[in-house]
Amino acid sequence: MKTRFLIFALLALGGTFSLPLRAQTAPGDTVGPMAKVTLHLGKASLTTLVAATSAQQERGLMYVTKLPDNAGMIFLLPTVSTATFWMKNTLIPLSVAFIDKKGVILEIHDMQPGDPSVPDNQLPITRSDSDQVAFALETNLHWFALNGIKPGTKIDPPPASLASPAH
């Protein structure tokens, strides 16, 4: 049976994205330090935080007001399945790539910040078409297009190498 993974897409620090950092579930609540890794996609490089725990994934990039040009977050999803992201408490537009277990981009979608006055259950969601999603990579809106990254692009190092032995 396919399971959908719901993630509050996004990580915050009360404003800007800086590395290293501590993720938070709400302003002031830490969810632990996050590893940092540079990923290579085609000719582009992207400095990313690794969201490995469910608390880090739930926090994602919430409350971030500015993401540097070549920065992002990679989500190590708990199962290979369809993936669903939403933009709760997300202040900046993002693009998300859904990636298979071999590190190949399957799909890329754009996401806009949600209206804070809308109830959580009415926020727009972004769902993968594929049920083979093992990882998700968030960047600034249109980063993939601006860098010539398309479905079929392979990520180096493979995201599976970022996972803890328990993943």
N, C-alpha and C positions, 0 to 999 in steps of 0.2 A: 504494500500500500504506500502510495506517495504521501509524504508529509511535507507540509509547507512550513518554512521557517520564517517567523515574523521577527523582524528586527526594527527597532527604532533606529533609523539610519542616522547616526552621527555623534562625535566626542567633544567635550568642551573643556574649556579652561576659563570660562567666564569671559570669553572674548576672542583671543587670537590663538592660533595653532603654533606651538613651539615644541621643540624636541630637545631633550627628553621631557616627558611630562607624566602626569598622573591623570587617569580618566576619572570622571565623576558621574554618579547616577543622578545627582541633583547638585546645584551649586553648593559646594562645601562637602559633599559626600564623595570620598575617593573609592575607586574600585581597583586600585592597585596599579603598579607601574606597567607600562606597555613597552614591549620590545620595539626597536626601530630597525628597519631594513631598507636598503636601496634595491628597488626592482628595476629590471631592464626590459623594456618592451620595444622591439624594433631598435631604432636608433635613440630612443628616449629613455631617460632615467627618471625614476619617481621615488622620493623619500617617503616611506610609509610607516605608520604605526601599525602594529599587529594586534588586532582585536581577537584574542584567543579564548577568553572566558565569556560566559553568557552575560555577566555584568558589563564587561567592556563592550560587547556587541550591542547590548541594549542602549548603552550610552552613546556609542558611535561618535558622531561629530556634532551632537547637540550643543547649542549655544555658541558655537564657533562663529565669530563675525568676519574672519578673514583667514583664508587658507593660502599659504604661499603657492606660487605658480607651479612648482613641481613637487607637490606634497599630496599625500592622500592617506587612506586607511584601507588595510586589507583585512577582511573578515574570514576567519577559519571556521567555516560552518560545521556544525556537529554531525550532519548527515548529508549524503549526496541525494538531492531532491530538487524540487522547485524551490525558488527563493522569493520571498516577499519582503520588500522594504517600504517604510513610510518615513515621512519627514516631520515627525513630532519634534517640536522645539528646535527645529533646524532653521537657521537664519540665512543661509547662503544656498544658491542653486548648485546642484551637483550632477555629475554623471556617474553611473555605476556600470561596471562590467561584471557579468556573471561568467564564471570560469569553471572548467571541468577539472577533474582530479589530476589530469596530466599537465595542468597549467595553461591550457589553451582557452582563449576568450571565445565564449559561445555567443554572447549578445552584449550590446551596449545600449543603455537607456538614459535619458535625461530626466532629472527630478527637480521640481521647484519647491521652495519653502512652503510649508503649510500655513494656513490662516490660523493664528492662535485662538481666534474666537470660535472656531469649529470644534465640536466634540471629537475626541480621539477616534471614535468608531466611524466618523464621517470623513476623516482625512483621506486624501487620495493615496493609493498604494501603487507601487511598481512591482510587478510580478514577472518572473522569468517565464519564457515560453518553454524552455527546456526543463526536464526533470533530472538533469545530470549535473547540476550546479553543486560544486564542492567549496567554492570560494567566491567572494565578491570583493571588488576593488572600487572604492569611491575616490573621486577626484573633483577638482573644480569643474563646473559646467563646461562642456566642449573640449576638455583637455585631450581626450582620445582623438577626436577629429583634428584638432590643431596639431597633433603629433603624428598623424597618419596611421593611427592604431585602429584596426578593424577586427571583426570576428575572424578567427583563424590565427591571430597573433599569439605567439607563445611567450610566456613570462619566464624570466630568468632572474634569480633562481626559482625553480618550480615552487609554488606556494606550499605544496605538501612537505617540502623540506623545512618549512617554518613551524610546523606543528610540533607540539610536545609529544612524547612517546604515547601519551594517553589518547591523543587525537586520532 
